[in-house]
Amino acid sequence: MKKRNKHIGPSLDEFLKEEGVLEETRAAVLKETLAWQIQQAMETDKISKVEMARRMKTSRAALDRLLDPGNASVTLQTLSRAAHAVGRDLRIELV
């Protein structure tokens, strides 16, 4: 019989759920990932922030909020406009 390591605790998801921050953490990670992907696409396509804001028909300040990983108050509409501005589609699904 295999002996369980007493130093190994629950999974990260289980820990976050016990702490009551699982959904909040998932949302923050999703936002950070999307901001990173948009920045990567901008760099790949050599799109400046000024040009990106123009393509999105928004201000540079609004774009900075979108690209700020710590700012979670971004709408789906803004994310969709950002995706289209870099020639991509935004897909969101329930799993």
C-alpha positions in Angstrom: 0.0 0.0 0.0 1.3 3.4 -1.0 1.9 5.8 1.9 0.4 9.3 1.4 2.8 12.2 1.9 1.6 14.1 5.0 3.1 17.4 3.7 0.9 17.5 0.6 -2.4 19.3 1.1 -5.4 19.9 -1.0 -5.2 21.1 -4.6 -5.0 24.8 -5.3 -8.6 24.9 -6.5 -9.7 23.2 -3.3 -7.7 25.6 -1.2 -9.1 28.7 -3.0 -12.6 27.3 -2.7 -12.1 26.8 1.1 -10.9 30.4 1.3 -13.9 31.6 -0.6 -11.9 33.2 -3.4 -12.0 30.6 -6.2 -14.3 32.4 -8.6 -12.7 35.8 -7.9 -9.3 34.3 -8.6 -10.4 32.6 -11.8 -11.9 35.8 -13.1 -8.7 37.7 -12.3 -6.6 35.1 -14.0 -8.9 35.2 -17.1 -8.6 39.0 -17.3 -4.8 38.9 -16.9 -4.6 36.3 -19.6 -6.7 38.3 -22.0 -4.8 41.5 -21.4 -1.5 39.5 -22.0 -2.9 38.0 -25.2 -4.0 41.4 -26.5 -0.6 42.9 -25.7 1.2 40.0 -27.5 -1.0 40.5 -30.6 -0.2 44.2 -30.5 3.5 43.5 -30.3 3.4 40.8 -33.0 1.5 43.1 -35.4 3.5 46.2 -34.3 0.4 48.1 -33.2 1.1 51.1 -31.0 -1.2 52.0 -28.1 -2.3 55.1 -30.0 -3.2 53.0 -33.1 -4.9 50.4 -31.0 -7.1 53.0 -29.2 -7.9 54.5 -32.6 -8.9 51.1 -34.0 -11.1 50.4 -30.9 -12.6 53.9 -31.2 -11.7 54.6 -27.6 -9.3 56.7 -25.6 -5.7 55.8 -24.7 -6.7 55.8 -21.0 -9.4 53.2 -21.7 -6.9 51.1 -23.5 -4.5 51.3 -20.5 -7.3 50.1 -18.2 -8.0 47.2 -20.6 -4.3 46.2 -20.6 -3.9 46.7 -16.8 -4.0 43.1 -15.4 -5.2 44.4 -12.1 -8.2 46.2 -13.5 -11.0 43.7 -13.6 -13.7 46.2 -14.6 -13.6 45.5 -18.3 -16.8 44.8 -20.3 -17.2 42.0 -22.8 -17.9 44.6 -25.5 -14.5 46.3 -24.8 -12.8 42.9 -24.9 -14.5 42.1 -28.2 -13.5 45.4 -29.8 -9.9 44.8 -28.7 -9.9 41.4 -30.2 -11.3 42.7 -33.5 -8.8 45.5 -33.5 -5.9 43.0 -33.6 -7.7 40.8 -36.1 -8.9 38.1 -33.7 -12.2 36.9 -32.3 -13.2 36.7 -28.7 -14.6 33.4 -27.6 -16.1 32.7 -24.2 -17.7 29.4 -23.3 -19.1 27.7 -20.3 -17.3 24.5 -19.4 
